Amino acid sequence: MSRKILGLDVRNDTVSAVLVRKGIRDTWVEAHEQVRVTDQNEIETAVSESLKTITKNMDIAGSACAVSIPADLVSFRNINVPFRDLKKIRQILPFELEPALPVSVKDLIVDFAPVYLDDQDGNTDIIAAAIEKSQLKKYIDTLSSFNIEPEIITMSGYPTALCLAHLVRIPENWLLIDMGADKSILFVVASNQICLVRPLPMVSPNSSGKKILPINVRRTLSAAEEIYPSDIQPRHIIVTGSGVDDPDVLRHMDRILKIPVEPVNLAKATNVVKKIHSNASWQPLLMDNALALALLMAESIHGINFCKGTFIPKKESTARKKNLMRTGLLFGVVLILALMSIVLDSRSMEKKVSALNSQITRIFKTTFPGIKTIVDPVQQMRVKIEELKKKSTFFGRTHRTIRHIDILNEISKQIPLEMDIEITKLVIGDGDITISGQTGTFNSVDDTKSKLEISGVFRQVTISSANINRSGNRVQFRLNIKL
């Protein structure tokens, strides 16, 4: 499904409109129109007459809209703030701008764009733009009379610079000069970021007047060097606008500034637009800014936008309310489901705990059938296990706990398998051990004693007795071992 987007570039001398259709794969210009403004004294009336012609020749019904208004209505400031949080910047920006503006901040719509050229330890450079609410309202009221509710309102020239910075990879620093018939605006771009915007002083519409333009550009670049410590010197200059009609002016600018100057064709430079309807009548220098406005919306490029506060489109405001209601409803459903899940999990956990308690009680009764009173089976089982451990262990002189199984293991390790030793009795007492048995010779008894003495577990080994048995071929012995 395709989307219609109207780019409307309103200037003091012309109103240009480009209707773009964005499909799933391709973007193309469906229609375009430019109307000359004859009466610049009554700009609202002139814009209204221009829109009558545009809406008559173009089907703009159902299209989203982005609008640019004359840049000379906007005040620009470059300021540095001591943090990077954009929400904080938006909150303090009016107070930072107020001393530098001739009009009260309450009467202005203000927006900004951050500039990240240098690592400034948490500081942020920004370009702030402000326009009087009364001026903006005139244009919005005129547009509303034609059922046009723009989602983006910015200043002329800015969309072209923004599209070039985002959609065209230009490695070096550069300038964009939007030249009108009698007014121009300069954009300094470094590292694909617009870092300075300045309307240039009015010049006369003839060629001799336009030759003053390079001098104003040089002054602006000198001011930019004071604002930014990094190198932002341009490597080439891009020009656009209805004022680019005399090659001699461009050559003069190239010669004075010693920087290459070339006009731009935005449709070719960005390679986003695949087709232009009525291509023969398409004039890039006159239509590029209107095209750039449509591309901002088509490609979701964000920049300075004066659609704020009371100037937010009704459609967008209604959509936001609907989205908030949907979000609230969704949050409520999620909350209810979460509570239900907690209740179900709690009940399931209670059943598991009850089943485990029953199982513990059954195991306790089976293991200790003699205990009839069961209060806390886990704790009672722990006590019984500790009692059994104490019965199967004792403490030597060092108060070290030695298990019976460890004693047997130590005796087994110290007496080799090849020795003819038969143990017939083993008595483990409180601190001593008695071993009775028989062997083939008295030497075997001595060897057994010697091997047990080298153990680290046994402190002393004594031969209590060693005698020939009645058959006369075996030696009966008894060893006493101290731990």
C-alpha positions in Angstrom: 0.0 0.0 0.0 1.4 3.4 -1.1 1.5 6.6 0.9 0.9 10.1 -0.4 3.1 12.9 0.9 2.9 16.6 0.0 5.9 18.8 0.2 4.9 22.5 0.3 7.7 25.1 0.0 6.2 28.5 0.8 8.5 31.5 0.0 8.0 35.2 -0.4 8.1 35.0 -4.2 6.9 31.4 -4.9 4.9 28.5 -3.6 6.2 25.1 -4.8 4.4 21.8 -4.2 5.7 18.3 -4.9 3.4 15.3 -4.4 5.4 12.1 -3.7 4.0 8.6 -3.6 6.0 6.2 -1.5 5.4 2.5 -2.2 6.8 -0.6 -0.5 9.8 -0.6 -2.9 9.9 2.6 -4.8 9.3 6.3 -4.3 8.2 8.6 -7.2 7.0 12.1 -7.9 3.3 11.9 -8.8 2.8 15.6 -9.5 4.5 19.0 -9.0 3.5 22.6 -9.3 5.0 26.0 -8.8 3.1 29.3 -8.5 4.7 32.8 -8.5 3.6 35.2 -5.7 2.9 38.6 -7.2 1.7 40.5 -4.2 4.4 40.1 -1.4 2.7 42.7 0.8 -0.3 40.5 1.5 1.5 37.2 1.8 -1.5 35.3 3.3 -3.7 36.3 0.4 -0.9 35.4 -2.0 -0.3 32.0 -0.5 -4.1 31.4 -0.5 -4.3 32.2 -4.2 -1.3 29.9 -4.9 -2.9 27.0 -2.9 -6.1 27.4 -5.0 -4.0 26.8 -8.1 -2.1 23.9 -6.6 -5.1 22.1 -5.2 -6.9 22.6 -8.5 -4.1 20.9 -10.5 -3.0 18.3 -7.9 -5.0 15.7 -6.0 -3.7 16.2 -2.5 -6.6 14.5 -0.7 -5.5 12.0 2.0 -1.8 13.0 1.8 0.5 13.7 4.7 2.1 17.2 4.5 5.4 18.9 5.3 5.7 22.6 4.9 8.6 25.1 4.9 8.1 28.8 5.5 10.5 31.7 4.6 13.7 31.4 6.6 13.9 35.2 7.2 11.0 34.7 9.7 13.1 32.5 11.9 15.8 33.4 14.4 18.8 31.1 14.8 21.2 30.8 17.7 24.1 28.4 18.4 24.5 27.7 22.1 26.3 25.2 24.3 24.6 23.5 27.2 26.3 21.5 30.0 24.5 18.2 29.6 23.4 15.8 26.9 19.9 14.8 27.9 17.6 16.1 25.2 14.6 16.4 27.5 16.6 18.7 29.9 17.8 20.8 26.9 14.2 21.2 25.8 13.2 22.4 29.3 15.9 25.0 29.7 16.2 26.2 26.1 13.6 29.0 26.4 15.5 30.5 29.4 18.8 30.2 27.6 17.4 32.0 24.5 15.4 34.7 26.2 18.3 37.2 26.8 19.4 36.9 23.1 16.0 37.4 21.5 14.1 40.6 20.8 10.7 39.0 21.6 9.4 37.3 24.7 9.9 33.5 24.7 6.2 33.2 25.6 5.4 34.5 22.1 7.7 32.1 20.3 7.8 28.5 19.2 11.3 27.1 19.8 12.9 23.9 18.6 16.5 22.7 18.3 18.9 20.2 16.7 21.9 18.8 18.6 25.4 19.0 17.0 28.0 16.4 18.0 31.3 17.4 16.5 33.7 17.2 19.6 33.8 15.2 22.8 33.0 18.0 25.2 32.8 16.1 28.5 29.0 16.0 28.7 28.4 19.3 27.0 26.2 19.6 23.8 26.3 22.2 21.0 22.8 22.9 19.6 21.2 24.9 16.8 18.1 26.6 18.2 15.4 28.1 15.9 12.6 30.3 17.1 9.6 31.8 15.3 6.8 34.1 16.5 3.6 32.3 17.2 1.6 35.0 15.4 3.6 34.6 12.2 3.3 30.8 12.3 -0.5 31.0 13.0 -1.1 33.0 9.8 0.4 30.2 7.7 -1.3 27.5 9.6 -4.7 29.2 9.3 -4.2 29.7 5.6 -3.3 26.0 5.2 -6.3 24.9 7.3 -8.7 26.7 5.0 -7.6 24.1 2.4 -7.8 21.2 4.8 -4.1 20.9 5.0 -2.7 20.0 8.4 1.1 19.8 8.2 3.0 17.3 10.4 6.2 19.2 9.8 6.7 22.9 9.6 10.3 24.1 9.2 12.2 26.8 7.3 13.1 27.0 3.6 16.4 25.5 2.6 16.7 23.4 5.7 15.0 20.3 4.3 17.4 20.2 1.3 20.4 20.5 3.6 19.0 17.8 5.9 18.3 15.4 3.0 21.8 15.9 1.6 23.4 15.3 5.0 21.4 12.1 5.6 20.8 10.6 2.1 24.0 11.6 0.3 27.4 10.5 1.6 29.5 13.6 1.2 32.8 12.9 3.0 34.1 16.5 3.2 32.7 19.5 5.0 30.5 21.6 2.7 28.1 24.5 2.4 24.6 24.7 1.1 23.4 28.1 -0.1 19.7 28.4 -0.9 19.7 31.5 -3.1 16.3 33.2 -3.5 15.6 36.1 -5.9 16.6 38.6 -3.2 17.4 36.6 -0.1 19.7 33.6 0.7 20.3 31.3 3.6 23.5 29.5 4.4 23.9 26.0 5.9 27.4 24.9 7.2 27.6 21.1 7.2 30.5 19.1 8.9 30.6 15.3 9.5 27.1 15.1 7.9 25.7 17.4 10.6 24.2 20.8 10.1 26.2 22.9 12.5 25.3 26.5 11.5 22.4 28.2 9.9 22.4 31.8 8.9 20.2 34.0 6.7 22.4 36.2 4.6 21.8 39.9 4.4 19.5 41.1 1.6 21.1 41.7 -1.8 19.7 43.3 -4.9 18.2 40.9 -7.4 20.6 41.8 -10.2 24.0 40.1 -10.8 26.1 42.9 -9.3 24.1 42.7 -6.1 24.6 38.9 -5.9 28.3 39.3 -6.1 28.2 40.6 -2.6 27.2 37.1 -1.5 30.8 35.6 -1.3 31.8 38.4 1.1 28.9 37.5 3.4 29.7 33.8 3.2 33.3 34.5 4.2 32.1 36.5 7.2 29.8 33.7 8.3 32.6 31.1 8.1 34.8 33.3 10.2 32.0 33.4 12.8 31.6 29.6 12.6 35.3 29.1 13.4 34.8 31.0 16.7 31.8 28.7 17.7 33.4 25.4 16.8 37.0 24.5 17.7 37.2 21.7 15.2 37.9 22.2 11.5 34.6 22.9 9.7 36.1 24.7 6.7 34.1 23.6 3.6 35.8 21.8 0.7 33.0 22.7 -1.7 29.8 24.7 -2.0 26.4 23.4 -3.1 23.8 25.9 -4.4 20.1 25.7 -5.0 17.1 27.9 -5.3 15.5 30.3 -7.8 18.4 32.7 -7.5 20.8 30.3 -9.2 20.1 31.7 -12.7 23.4 33.3 -13.7 26.6 31.2 -14.2 28.7 34.3 -13.8 27.6 34.6 -10.2 28.7 31.0 -9.5 32.1 31.6 -11.2 32.6 34.8 -9.2 31.9 32.9 -6.0 34.3 30.2 -6.9 37.0 32.7 -7.7 36.5 34.8 -4.6 36.2 32.0 -2.1 38.5 29.6 -3.9 36.1 26.8 -3.2 34.4 24.7 -6.0 30.7 25.7 -6.5 28.1 23.5 -8.1 24.3 23.4 -8.3 22.4 20.4 -6.9 19.9 18.0 -8.3 18.4 16.4 -5.2 16.5 13.6 -7.0 19.6 12.4 -8.7 21.9 13.0 -5.8 19.8 10.9 -3.3 18.8 8.2 -5.8 15.6 7.8 -3.7 13.1 9.0 -6.3 12.9 6.5 -9.1 10.5 8.4 -11.4 9.2 12.0 -11.9 5.9 12.6 -13.6 6.2 15.3 -16.3 10.0 15.1 -16.1 10.4 17.6 -18.9 8.9 20.4 -16.8 10.9 19.4 -13.7 13.3 22.1 -12.6 15.5 20.8 -9.7 16.7 24.2 -8.5 13.1 25.4 -8.1 11.5 22.1 -6.8 14.3 20.5 -4.7 13.2 22.0 -1.3 9.6 20.9 -1.8 10.9 17.5 -2.8 13.2 17.4 0.3 10.2 18.1 2.5 8.4 15.1 1.2 11.5 13.0 1.5 11.9 14.0 5.2 8.6 12.2 5.9 9.2 9.4 3.4 12.6 8.5 4.9 11.7 9.4 8.6 14.4 12.1 8.9 14.0 14.2 11.9 15.1 17.8 12.4 13.8 21.2 13.5 10.0 21.2 13.5 7.7 24.0 14.7 4.6 21.7 15.0 4.5 21.9 18.8 2.0 22.7 21.5 -1.1 24.3 20.1 0.2 23.9 16.6 0.2 20.1 16.7 -2.2 18.8 13.9 -5.6 17.8 15.1 -5.3 14.5 13.4 -2.0 13.8 15.1 -3.4 15.0 18.5 -6.4 12.7 18.0 -4.2 9.8 17.0 -2.0 10.4 20.1 -5.1 10.3 22.3 -6.2 7.1 20.7 -2.8 5.7 21.1 -2.8 6.7 24.8 -6.2 5.1 25.3 -5.1 1.9 23.5 -1.9 1.9 25.6 -3.9 2.4 28.8 -6.3 -0.4 27.8 -3.5 -2.7 26.9 -1.7 -1.9 30.2 -5.0 -2.7 32.1 -5.3 -6.0 30.3 -1.7 -6.9 31.0 -2.1 -5.9 34.7 -5.2 -8.1 35.1 -3.4 -11.0 33.4 -0.4 -10.5 35.6 -2.6 -10.5 38.8 -4.4 -13.6 37.6 -1.1 -15.3 36.9 0.1 -14.4 40.4 -3.0 -15.8 42.0 -2.8 -19.0 39.9 0.9 -19.4 40.7 0.2 -18.8 44.4 -2.4 -21.5 44.5 -0.2 -23.9 42.5 2.7 -23.2 44.9 0.4 -23.9 47.9 -0.5 -27.3 46.5 3.1 -28.1 45.8 4.1 -27.1 49.4 1.3 -29.1 50.9 2.4 -32.2 48.8 6.0 -31.7 49.8 5.1 -31.4 53.5 3.1 -34.6 53.3 6.0 -36.4 51.6 8.4 -35.2 54.3 6.1 -36.4 57.0 5.8 -39.8 55.4 9.6 -40.2 55.0 10.1 -39.1 58.6 7.6 -41.7 59.9 9.2 -44.4 57.8 12.7 -43.5 58.9 11.9 -42.9 62.6 8.9 -45.1 63.4 9.5 -44.8 67.1 8.7 -41.1 67.2 5.0 -40.5 67.6 4.8 -36.8 68.2 5.6 -34.9 64.9 5.8 -31.1 65.2 8.4 -30.1 62.7 9.6 -33.1 60.7 12.5 -31.4 59.0 14.0 -30.0 62.2 13.3 -33.3 64.1 15.0 -35.2 61.3 18.0 -32.9 61.5 18.3 -33.5 65.3 18.1 -37.3 64.8 20.7 -37.3 62.1 23.1 -35.3 64.3 22.6 -37.8 67.1 23.4 -40.7 64.8 26.5 -38.9 63.6 27.7 -38.4 67.2 27.1 -42.2 67.8 29.3 -43.1 64.8 32.2 -40.7 65.7 34.3 -39.8 68.7 36.9 -37.1 69.6 40.6 -37.8 70.1 43.0 -35.7 72.1 42.9 -33.0 69.5 39.1 -32.9 69.7 39.1 -33.9 66.1 36.0 -35.9 65.0 37.0 -39.3 63.6 34.4 -41.5 62.0 34.5 -45.3 62.4 34.6 -45.7 58.7 37.7 -43.5 58.6 39.4 -45.7 61.2 38.7 -48.9 59.2 39.9 -47.2 56.0 43.2 -46.2 57.7 43.8 -49.8 59.0 43.0 -51.2 55.6 45.5 -48.8 53.9 48.3 -49.5 56.3 48.2 -53.3 56.2 49.1 -54.6 52.7 47.0 -57.3 51.1 50.0 -59.7 50.7 50.6 -59.8 54.5 49.2 -63.0 56.2 47.0 -61.1 58.7 43.6 -62.2 59.8 41.7 -59.8 62.1 39.1 -61.7 64.1 38.0 -58.8 66.4 37.9 -55.0 66.3 36.8 -53.0 69.3 36.6 -49.2 69.0 36.4 -47.5 72.3 36.5 -43.9 73.6 40.0 -42.9 72.4 41.5 -46.4 71.9 41.1 -49.4 69.6 41.7 -53.1 70.3 42.5 -55.4 67.4 42.6 -59.2 67.8 43.7 -61.7 65.2 46.2 -64.3 64.0 49.1 -64.5 61.7 51.9 -66.8 60.6 54.9 -65.5 62.5 55.8 -63.1 65.3 57.6 -61.0 62.7 54.3 -60.3 61.0 52.9 -59.0 64.3 55.9 -56.6 64.6 55.4 -55.5 61.0 51.8 -54.8 61.5 52.6 -52.7 64.6 55.2 -50.8 62.7 52.9 -50.0 59.7 50.1 -48.8 61.9 52.5 -46.6 63.9 53.4 -44.5 60.8 49.7 -43.5 60.3 48.9 -40.0 61.2 45.6 -41.1 62.8 47.1 -43.5 65.4 49.1 -41.9 68.2 50.5 -45.1 69.8 50.4 -48.9 68.9 51.2 -51.5 71.6 51.4 -55.3 71.3 49.3 -56.5 74.3 49.9 -60.2 73.6 51.4 -62.6 71.1 51.2 -66.4 71.6 51.3 -69.6 69.6 47.8 -71.1 69.3 47.0 -74.7 70.3 47.6 -76.1 66.8 51.2 -74.7 67.0 51.3 -73.2 63.5 49.6 -69.8 64.0 50.4 -66.8 66.3 47.4 -65.2 68.1 48.0 -61.5 68.9 46.3 -58.5 70.3 47.1 -54.8 69.5 46.1 -51.8 71.6 46.0 -48.5 69.6 45.7 -45.0 71.1 44.2 -42.2 69.0 
